[in-house]
Amino acid sequence: MFSRSPQANPSPPAPFYEKVKQAISEKIASGVWRPHDRIPSEAELVAQFGFSRMTINRALRELTDEGLLVRLQGVGTFVAEPKGQSALFEIRSIADEIAARHHQHRCEVLVLEETHASAEQALELNVKEGTRVFHSIMVHFENDVPVQIEDRCVNALSVPEYLEQDYTRTTPHAYLSLVAPLTEGEHIVEAVRATQQECELLRMKEHDPCLLIRRRTWSSSQIVSHARLLFPGDRYRLQGHFMS
C-alpha cells in the first residue's frame, strides 16, 4: 500500500471584487488611466467583467477609501492625484460614509456665495483680510435625518469654479479632492453647544450634545479650505485606525 505524499492545500481563489480592484490598480499603475481620467461607469464595468453591480461597487468603494479613485456622485469616478502616505486621520466624504452603511445621502444647500474674508476666515485660510473667498453652508441628511451642518470657506484662487458645482449631486469634499488633491490636513475636535438655528436645522433639543470638527486642508502647501462640521452627538462617532 502506497502512501500519498502530503500536499499543501491550494489557496482559495481571490474574491471577485479583489480581481476588479487589481485590474483597475494595474491600469492606473501602468499609466493607461492617468490622474483626473474618468474611468468606466459601474454599468460599463459590470458588462466588462461580468460580475454583479454590488461586486463592482465594493471594488470602487475600497479603491476610493485607499486613495486611488475619487467618486463624484452623479458625475462619475476619476483617477486620484497620487499623494504621499501620512499619519493623518482618514478624511472622507460624508456621502461615502453614508453609502458605506447602505443608507441614502442627500444635501440641502443653504448658502453658496462669493464674499470677502473676515478676520477669522483670513486667519484660517492664511490670506489677507478682505481677500475674495467662497463660502458655503449645507445640511447633510442620512435617510432624511439631518446628521451634519457643513460651514465651509474656500480659497477662491485655489478653486476658482467652486461656486459652479451642483452640491446636491456631489459634495464639496469630493470636488475639492479632484481639483485640489489633499496633501495635508488638520482636525480639531471639540464638544460644543449648538445655536438655536443649528438646533432647528439638526432637529435637536436645545441642550443635546454636539460634536464639532474644525477641518483645514492643504494642497501643495496652500490652505484650500476650512470647514466647520457640526454633528448631533447621538448621531455620530469619530473613529480612527492606526498602525505602527
C-alpha positions, 0 to 999 in steps of 0.5 A, a space after each residue: 500500500 502506497 502512501 500519498 505524499 502530503 500536499 499543501 492545500 491550494 489557496 482559495 481563489 481571490 474574491 471577485 471584487 479583489 480581481 476588479 480592484 487589481 485590474 483597475 490598480 494595474 491600469 492606473 499603475 501602468 499609466 493607461 488611466 492617468 490622474 483626473 481620467 474618468 474611468 468606466 461607469 459601474 454599468 460599463 464595468 459590470 458588462 466588462 467583467 461580468 460580475 454583479 453591480 454590488 461586486 463592482 461597487 465594493 471594488 470602487 468603494 475600497 479603491 476610493 477609501 485607499 486613495 486611488 479613485 475619487 467618486 463624484 456622485 452623479 458625475 462619475 469616478 476619476 483617477 486620484 492625484 497620487 499623494 504621499 502616505 501620512 499619519 493623518 486621520 482618514 478624511 472622507 466624504 460624508 456621502 461615502 460614509 453614508 453609502 458605506 452603511 447602505 443608507 441614502 445621502 442627500 444635501 440641502 444647500 443653504 448658502 453658496 456665495 462669493 464674499 470677502 474674508 473676515 478676520 477669522 476666515 483670513 486667519 484660517 485660510 492664511 490670506 489677507 483680510 478682505 481677500 475674495 473667498 467662497 463660502 458655503 453652508 449645507 445640511 447633510 441628511 442620512 435617510 432624511 435625518 439631518 446628521 451634519 451642518 457643513 460651514 465651509 470657506 474656500 480659497 477662491 484662487 485655489 478653486 476658482 469654479 467652486 461656486 459652479 458645482 451642483 452640491 446636491 449631486 456631489 459634495 464639496 469634499 469630493 470636488 475639492 479632492 479632484 481639483 485640489 488633491 489633499 496633501 495635508 490636513 488638520 482636525 480639531 475636535 471639540 464638544 460644543 453647544 449648538 445655536 438655536 438655528 443649528 438646533 432647528 436645522 439638526 432637529 435637536 433639543 436645545 441642550 443635546 450634545 454636539 460634536 464639532 470638527 474644525 477641518 483645514 486642508 492643504 494642497 501643495 502647501 496652500 490652505 484650500 479650505 476650512 470647514 466647520 462640521 457640526 454633528 448631533 452627538 447621538 448621531 455620530 462617532 469619530 473613529 480612527 485606525 492606526 498602525 505602527 
